[in-house]
Amino acid sequence: MCPTIKFSFFKTLFFFFIRTVFGQFRNPKALHRSVSNLHATHSGSSKYQKYTSLVHISDQVSERTLIFNVEGFLLKSSSLFPYFMLVAFEAGGLIRAFLLFILYPLICLAGEEMGLKIMVMVSFFWVKKDNFRVGRAVLPKFFLENVGLEIFEVLKKGGKTVAVSNMPQVMIDSFLRDYLDIDLVVGRELKVFCGYFVGLMEDKKKNILVLQEIIKQENSGDVIGISSLNSSLDHYKLFLQQCNEVYLVRSTDKRSWQHLSRDKYPKPLIFHDGRLAFRPALSDCLAMFMWFPFGLVVAIIRSFVALTLPFEISTPTLIFSGLRFTVITKPKTSRSFQNSRDCQKTERTLYVCNHRTLLDPLYLSFALKKNLTAVTYSLSRMSEILAPIKTVRMTRNRDQDAKLVKSLLNQGDLVICPEGTTCREPYLLRFSPLFAEMSDNIIPVASNSHVTMFYGTTAGGLKCLDPFFFLMNPSPGYTMQLLEGVSGLSMCQDGNESRFDVANYVQSELGKALGFECTKLTRRDKYQILAGNDGIACTSSKS
């Protein structure tokens, strides 16, 4: 009887501890204060609206200034840990990210404000301000995936929109201004010393002063505040002091809202950077850190197999290791004149492939089971040395590159990626028309890659590690689809179509096969957005 009583006691104590810890995370200390007390303080005012539906809010915000709390209203999940984990991993590296991960229990127990300060300190300490591009190149993708559709519809109906957040300004500014067209963003400023973040935030009072200036510029009765019932007490006071009306939404209602779909983004998300391909919530981070050492071993084994063994042995071995590989072929007929068909029988083949990762030419070689020569606009020296197939770098001079491609075609089959850089999202960049005049035997190849943990491309990181990160995924996938051939040379020489028409035709056919949208964006556009340069400063490291 006594052991049973002891077991029951410790069982009760254990569950009480778990409930206390996780309850503390869901409702930090600041939130344990009763909202009803705050409401009682303002009982004489009718501006406090509790448990109001979004339908009712939508009817009230038309053409009025709307001040809203980002984490309390805009985002479906108010947990900030994943976004700071992204900053720690992408801007600080694996060790900093692991430190933030093991400090998670302390962050939960410290309360909302102190927990936020801990995450800021770990993520930003001694990160160079001028080199910090995570807020512009990485975070917008993950923020957009957490925006509620119903919330976004409310913001669209409002007039001037003002976003207020406890997060640092450098994390949210680009996401809100560039992708959601928010007029003003009021976040916490980070302190800087000698050009480096010191991991400390400015006082909240500066946010209040900024809001007061905004309110002074608006007419009386035109300002509405929207936040969450789970927001901090400071946010309640701030909104009640500055807004004519305040609406609060419940977390249970937010969970039922739909996610904002990609086609409803005010600005399409075409480019983004960073290594992590998932939103790093706590459980996902645990899985990543547990997999990382195994992933290193798996990537080394896969690389060794691909570099040393013949296609007949390496292909089934790589598939056994977890790689998913799909090849779809179509008849190699050409969209051309009848007199060009005879020359196709003897002429070498030029494969034109859209660019997903640096491994595109290699996977095409595996699909065809023959060695190809890859022509690239730029390639890291390490990737060039380790490549199991021949790689040739182009000069970006049209006349010289044309002679180079012609010479290589006389030696064997060739593969070229005319986009000139990789694109992760379902979009195709503008195709360089150089390939259109090089051959009468052009085979478009629709390439697509699938990852679950790490991206195999980067604009601001080490390019030599791109293939390695791709192979570190538990089960990376590749799909290669060979389309009907195109006789570009005859079409251009006979004057029926220009080389630009042929390039646009190949781009459109690849877009249809993949379900991707064709754009006129270029390599330069990508690197201006993600890295702040033209992408050609160092041809040995960019791709």
SULVENKA-V248861 format. One record per residue. SS is DSSP state (h for helix, s for strand, l for the rest). PHI is phi in degrees with one decimal (NA if undefined). OMEGA is omega in degrees with one decimal (999 if undefined). Layout:
BEGIN
ss,phi,omega
SS,PHI,OMEGA
SS,PHI,OMEGA
END
This chain:
BEGIN
ss,phi,omega
l,NA,-178.5
h,-62.5,176.8
h,-59.7,178.9
h,-64.6,180.0
h,-65.8,179.1
h,-62.8,-180.0
h,-61.5,-179.9
h,-63.5,-179.1
h,-64.4,-178.9
h,-67.6,176.7
h,-63.7,178.3
h,-63.4,180.0
h,-64.0,-179.6
h,-63.3,-178.8
h,-67.8,175.8
h,-64.7,178.6
h,-64.2,179.6
h,-61.1,-178.4
h,-65.6,179.5
h,-66.7,-177.5
h,-64.7,-175.8
h,-75.0,173.8
h,-67.4,177.1
h,-65.0,-179.9
h,-70.9,-178.8
h,-71.0,-178.9
l,-130.7,-178.3
l,-57.0,-174.0
h,-54.8,-178.3
h,-63.3,-176.6
h,-87.8,-179.3
h,-74.9,176.2
l,-69.1,-174.8
l,-73.8,176.3
h,-68.4,-178.1
h,-63.9,176.9
h,-63.8,178.0
h,-64.6,179.1
h,-64.4,-179.6
h,-65.3,178.7
h,-61.8,-178.6
l,-109.7,-175.8
l,-65.1,-179.9
l,-78.4,-177.2
l,-107.9,-179.6
l,-100.0,-174.6
l,-82.3,-177.4
s,-87.5,-178.2
s,-114.6,-176.1
l,-106.6,178.5
l,58.4,179.5
l,-86.6,-179.3
l,-73.8,179.7
h,-66.6,178.7
h,-60.8,179.7
h,-68.8,179.5
h,-62.3,-178.5
h,-58.6,-179.8
h,-72.2,-174.3
h,-96.6,-170.1
l,-93.0,-174.6
s,-55.0,176.7
l,58.8,178.5
l,-115.0,178.0
s,-67.6,-174.6
s,-118.2,175.4
s,-107.1,-175.6
s,-133.7,177.6
s,-89.1,-173.5
h,-63.3,-176.4
h,-75.1,-178.8
h,-87.1,-175.4
h,-123.4,-172.1
h,-72.8,-175.6
s,-90.6,179.7
l,-63.8,176.1
l,-104.9,-176.8
l,-88.1,178.6
l,-69.0,-178.7
l,-95.3,-176.5
h,-56.1,-178.9
h,-58.8,-177.0
h,-73.4,175.7
h,-72.0,174.8
h,-64.9,176.2
h,-62.2,178.1
h,-64.6,-178.5
h,-62.8,-176.9
h,-73.1,-173.7
h,-77.6,-177.4
h,-96.9,-175.5
h,-114.8,178.0
l,106.6,-173.7
h,-66.5,-177.5
h,-65.1,178.3
h,-63.0,178.6
h,-63.8,179.0
h,-65.8,176.8
h,-61.5,177.3
h,-63.2,-179.9
h,-63.8,-177.2
h,-74.1,176.9
l,-87.1,-176.3
h,-56.7,178.5
h,-58.5,178.4
h,-64.8,178.6
h,-61.7,179.9
h,-67.9,-176.0
h,-80.4,-173.2
l,-76.7,-175.3
l,98.0,-172.4
h,-63.4,-175.2
h,-69.2,-179.1
h,-67.4,176.3
h,-61.7,177.2
h,-63.9,-179.9
h,-64.7,178.1
h,-64.7,179.9
h,-63.8,178.3
h,-65.1,-179.5
h,-61.6,-177.6
h,-67.0,-173.5
h,-78.4,-170.2
h,-109.2,-173.1
l,-57.4,176.9
l,60.2,168.5
l,-90.5,-176.7
s,-68.0,-175.4
l,-62.7,-176.1
l,-67.3,-179.4
l,-93.8,-176.7
l,-80.4,179.4
l,-124.5,-179.7
h,-63.8,-179.5
h,-64.4,-178.6
h,-99.5,-171.9
h,-101.3,-173.4
l,-115.1,-170.3
h,-64.8,-177.9
h,-53.5,179.4
h,-58.7,-175.4
h,-76.0,174.0
h,-64.7,-178.8
h,-60.5,179.7
l,-71.1,-179.0
l,-109.6,178.8
s,-83.5,177.8
s,-83.3,-179.9
h,-62.9,-179.1
h,-62.1,178.4
h,-64.5,-178.7
h,-64.2,178.3
h,-63.4,177.0
h,-65.0,-178.8
h,-64.1,179.6
h,-64.4,-178.2
h,-81.7,-179.2
s,-76.9,176.3
l,-88.4,176.6
l,-75.8,-177.4
s,-114.7,-179.8
s,-128.4,-179.4
s,-98.8,178.5
s,-120.0,-177.2
s,-147.9,172.5
s,-82.6,-179.1
s,-73.2,176.7
s,-59.6,-178.4
h,-58.2,-176.3
h,-68.0,-180.0
h,-86.6,-169.9
h,-112.7,-170.9
h,-61.4,-177.2
h,-65.0,178.9
h,-58.1,-175.5
h,-77.1,-176.9
h,-77.8,-172.1
h,-80.2,-172.6
h,-109.0,178.9
h,-115.1,177.9
l,57.6,175.7
l,-75.4,-173.8
l,-70.8,-177.8
s,-132.8,179.4
s,-124.0,179.8
s,-116.8,177.9
s,-120.7,-179.3
s,-84.4,177.1
l,-85.0,178.6
s,-97.4,178.3
s,-78.8,-175.2
s,-126.2,176.7
s,-134.6,179.8
l,54.9,177.2
l,83.3,-179.5
s,-122.3,172.8
s,-68.2,179.3
s,-102.4,176.7
s,82.2,179.3
s,-121.9,179.8
s,-106.2,174.1
l,-69.8,-177.9
l,-67.4,180.0
l,-62.6,-176.2
h,-59.7,178.8
h,-66.4,175.9
h,-63.6,-179.8
h,-64.9,178.8
h,-63.8,178.2
h,-63.6,178.8
h,-63.0,179.5
h,-62.1,176.8
h,-65.6,178.5
h,-66.1,-178.9
h,-63.7,-178.9
h,-63.4,-178.1
l,-82.4,-177.9
l,-101.9,177.8
l,-76.6,-180.0
l,-61.9,178.1
l,88.5,-176.2
l,-107.0,-174.3
s,-111.4,178.6
s,-120.8,176.5
s,-110.4,178.7
s,-132.6,178.3
s,-147.3,-178.4
s,-115.4,176.2
l,-65.3,179.5
l,-92.7,177.3
l,-70.4,-177.8
l,-69.9,179.4
h,-62.6,178.7
h,-62.8,178.8
h,-68.1,177.0
h,-58.9,-178.9
h,-62.7,-178.8
h,-60.9,-177.9
h,-68.9,-178.5
h,-68.3,179.8
h,-77.5,-171.1
h,-102.4,-172.7
l,-109.5,177.1
l,-77.3,175.7
s,-137.4,179.9
s,-129.9,177.1
s,-117.9,179.6
s,-118.1,178.7
s,-111.9,-177.5
l,-93.3,179.2
h,-64.8,178.6
h,-64.3,176.9
h,-70.4,-179.8
h,-62.4,-179.0
h,-65.9,-178.9
l,-86.4,-178.8
l,-75.0,179.8
l,-82.7,175.7
s,-79.2,177.2
l,-69.1,-177.7
l,-74.6,-176.2
h,-59.7,-176.3
h,-70.7,179.2
h,-101.8,176.5
l,-61.7,176.4
l,-58.6,176.5
l,-129.3,-177.1
l,-63.7,176.7
l,-90.5,-176.8
l,-99.1,-177.5
l,-117.7,168.2
l,-156.0,-173.5
l,-126.2,-179.7
l,105.9,-178.1
l,-90.6,-173.8
s,-76.2,-178.5
l,-101.6,-178.3
l,-137.1,176.1
l,-78.4,-170.2
l,-78.9,169.6
l,-69.4,-173.1
h,-58.0,-177.9
h,-64.7,178.5
h,-68.7,176.6
h,-65.0,177.1
h,-59.2,178.8
h,-63.3,-179.3
h,-65.6,-178.3
h,-67.9,175.9
h,-70.8,-177.4
h,-80.6,-169.4
h,-52.5,179.5
h,-62.8,176.3
h,-67.0,179.7
h,-62.1,177.3
h,-60.9,-179.8
h,-64.5,-179.3
h,-61.5,-179.5
h,-64.6,178.1
h,-64.5,179.5
h,-64.1,179.6
h,-61.7,179.3
h,-63.8,-179.6
h,-61.9,179.7
h,-62.4,-177.2
h,-67.1,-175.0
h,-85.1,-170.1
h,-113.1,-172.9
l,-93.6,176.1
l,-68.4,-174.5
h,-56.9,-175.6
h,-63.7,-179.7
h,-100.3,-175.0
h,-67.3,-177.1
h,-60.8,178.0
h,-64.6,178.9
h,-66.5,178.9
h,-66.1,177.0
h,-64.1,177.5
h,-63.7,-179.2
l,-76.7,177.4
l,121.7,178.5
l,-69.4,175.8
s,-105.9,-172.4
s,-137.6,-178.9
s,-124.5,178.7
s,-123.6,178.9
s,-122.9,-178.5
l,-117.4,176.4
l,-131.1,178.7
l,-58.7,-176.5
l,-88.5,174.3
l,-80.0,-173.6
s,-116.1,173.0
s,-86.4,-173.4
l,-160.2,179.8
l,-84.1,-179.1
h,-63.7,-175.7
h,-73.8,178.4
h,-95.7,-175.9
h,-67.8,-175.7
h,-66.8,-176.9
h,-71.7,-179.0
h,-67.4,-174.8
l,-67.7,-176.3
l,-110.9,-175.6
l,-77.5,176.3
l,-66.5,-175.5
l,-95.0,174.0
s,-108.4,178.9
s,-89.8,179.8
s,-109.3,-170.9
s,-122.5,169.6
l,-69.8,-167.3
l,-110.6,176.6
l,-102.7,175.7
l,-143.0,177.2
l,-66.9,-177.1
l,-87.1,-179.1
h,-53.3,180.0
h,-61.7,-179.0
h,-67.1,179.0
h,-66.2,176.3
h,-65.7,176.4
h,-62.9,176.9
h,-65.0,-178.9
h,-65.4,-178.2
h,-89.5,-178.8
l,57.0,174.8
l,-155.2,-179.1
l,-77.1,177.5
l,-115.3,171.8
s,-100.5,-178.5
s,-98.7,176.3
s,-101.4,-175.4
s,-123.3,176.8
l,-76.5,174.1
l,-166.5,-176.2
l,-156.5,177.3
l,-65.7,-178.2
h,-60.8,180.0
h,-63.8,178.8
h,-64.1,179.9
h,-66.7,-179.3
h,-71.5,-174.1
h,-85.0,-176.3
l,-60.5,179.6
l,-76.1,176.3
l,-117.8,-178.5
s,-70.3,177.3
s,-122.5,179.8
s,-128.4,-177.2
s,-91.8,178.5
l,-86.0,-173.6
l,-97.0,-174.5
l,71.4,169.7
l,-102.1,-169.6
h,-59.9,-177.8
h,-64.8,179.4
h,-66.6,-179.7
h,-67.3,178.4
h,-63.1,177.8
h,-64.5,-179.8
h,-63.9,-179.0
h,-64.0,178.0
h,-59.5,-179.7
h,-63.7,-179.3
h,-68.8,178.3
h,-65.6,176.6
h,-69.4,-178.7
h,-92.9,-177.9
l,171.8,179.8
l,-67.1,-171.6
s,-131.3,173.2
s,-126.0,-178.3
s,-137.6,176.9
l,-112.8,-171.3
l,-71.7,175.5
l,-69.0,177.6
l,83.5,177.7
l,-163.0,-177.7
l,-86.3,175.0
l,-140.2,-175.5
l,-81.0,-172.9
l,-83.5,-177.5
l,-73.7,177.7
s,-137.1,173.5
s,-112.4,177.7
l,-79.7,-178.5
l,-62.2,179.8
l,-88.7,171.8
l,-66.5,-173.7
h,-82.1,-175.9
h,-57.3,-175.3
h,-65.7,-171.5
h,-63.6,-177.3
h,-100.9,-172.5
l,-95.1,-172.8
l,-156.7,171.6
l,-97.6,-177.5
l,-127.5,-178.2
s,-101.1,178.4
s,-113.5,174.4
s,-69.0,-179.8
s,-125.6,178.5
s,-88.7,-175.5
s,-113.4,176.8
s,-147.2,-179.2
s,-118.0,-177.8
s,-136.3,177.8
l,-131.7,-179.1
l,-121.1,-174.3
l,-126.9,-176.8
s,-128.3,173.4
l,-80.7,178.5
l,-94.8,177.1
l,-140.7,175.6
l,-158.0,175.9
l,-103.4,-176.5
l,-112.7,-178.7
l,-100.4,-179.8
l,-82.4,-177.8
h,-67.4,-178.2
h,-65.4,-179.7
h,-92.7,-176.8
h,-56.3,179.5
h,-61.3,-178.7
h,-65.8,178.3
h,-64.5,177.7
h,-62.1,-178.8
h,-74.4,177.0
l,-77.3,177.9
l,-63.7,180.0
l,-57.3,-178.6
l,-145.3,179.1
l,-68.8,-177.5
s,-127.1,177.4
s,-140.5,175.3
s,-124.5,178.2
s,-120.0,179.5
s,-122.7,179.2
s,-87.6,-176.3
s,-96.9,179.1
s,-65.5,-175.6
s,-69.4,179.4
s,-131.4,178.2
l,-99.0,-174.7
h,-68.2,-174.4
h,-61.9,-179.2
h,-63.8,-178.6
h,-64.6,-179.2
h,-76.7,-177.6
h,-68.9,-179.4
l,-78.1,174.4
l,81.2,178.6
l,-69.8,-179.0
l,-142.0,176.7
l,-85.8,178.6
h,-64.5,176.9
h,-69.3,177.5
h,-63.2,179.2
h,-64.1,179.3
h,-62.1,179.0
h,-67.5,178.1
h,-65.5,178.9
h,-62.8,177.8
h,-60.5,-178.7
h,-65.9,178.5
h,-66.6,176.6
h,-66.5,178.0
h,-62.8,177.9
h,-64.3,-178.4
h,-65.5,-176.9
h,-93.4,-173.3
l,76.9,-179.8
l,-97.8,177.3
s,-94.1,179.4
s,-83.9,178.9
l,-129.2,174.9
l,-105.9,179.6
l,-73.0,-175.7
l,-124.6,176.0
h,-56.4,-179.2
h,-62.2,177.9
h,-59.5,-179.1
h,-61.3,-175.7
h,-74.4,173.7
h,-65.3,-178.9
h,-75.4,-170.8
h,-91.1,-173.8
l,-121.9,179.1
l,74.8,176.7
l,-142.7,-177.5
l,-87.3,177.7
l,78.4,-179.0
l,-128.8,-178.2
l,-67.0,180.0
l,-137.6,-174.0
l,-70.1,179.2
l,-86.2,-176.1
l,-125.9,-177.3
l,-104.0,174.8
l,-155.4,999
END
